[in-house]
Amino acid sequence: MSMQPIRAGVHVAAITPFTLEGAIDAPYFVRLLAHFEAHGAQGVVVAGSTGEGPSLSAPEKVQLYELAVQGKGQLQIIAGVLSCSLDEALYLTRQAAKAGCDALMVAPPFYYPATLEGLIAFYRAVLDASRLPIILYNIPQRTRVKLTPALVDALLEHLNLHGVKDSSGSTRALGQFLKYAPRLRVWVGEEKLLTRCLQGGGAGSISGLANVYLPRMVALCHAFEQGTDCTGLQTLIDAAADAIDAFPAPANFKYALALTGFPHAFVRPPLSDLTETQRAQLEQVWGAII
């Protein structure tokens, strides 16, 4: 299998829509993919953090991979692999390739305190087993594990290592990863750092906010490519991020999508849907943003 590079630009860290009973809402999900493609996304990550990946069983993750590939259109599909179990990570790696995904985004195992040697062994096993390019996923506020330059250095020569998504929100961490560009493509998860990422040679954003604010993020990437000043667009993105991040994710994105005409999608325990008060507050602030 020849590996296709993952495109620069905006990839949506897609929500996973659930019915009231907790099942994956497949028709909604496929409709959402078409919406993202129509508004300029380069691809989507499925079963990532915004997609409640840790709340999905392995078979459900595979179901999402398959649904995404079936409904992808021109989108690239990046399979989220967020697992503490190496065996499960290897299973998902094989199934994502079998389903026809374009890449994997692999978080570090997040239960036991991890040594550098342990992280290297985990990632090397996944890289060795993969038929797809792999993006390392740095989100220490969730995993309590920081991906360090020492880890990247140890894996850098592996041909299957394609890039990094940095969701730390730290300009220092982002800067450390950008030093690996262009050998590695770097996407930022913190949308407020999108312009900074692009200026440093990064590839764009893999974004939860893009579920509901995609057109302006795409416009910023296009403006940057054309050498146009991005300050105004970045200011709008910052305001949107501030407005929606005041509410818990991904329930905030799911409700904001409902405000734009999508059905209401529920979250799974242990997460909770927005309260009536939060819905009213979000409706007010989001109406002013959009």
Protein Blocks (a to p, Z undefined) as FASTA:
>chain_A
ZZddddedjdddddddddfkopacfklmmmmmmmmmmnopabdcehilknommmpcfklm
mmmmmmmmmmnomaccddddddfblklmmmmmmmmmmnopabdcddddfkbccdfklmmm
mmmmmmmmpcbdcdddddfklnopacdfklmmmmmmpmklnbdcdfkopaklmmmmmmmp
ckbccddfblklmmmmmmnopabdcdfklmmmmmmmmmmmmmmmnopafklmmmmmmmmm
mmmmmpccfklmmmmmmmnopacdddddfbdcddfklmmmmmmmmmmmZZ
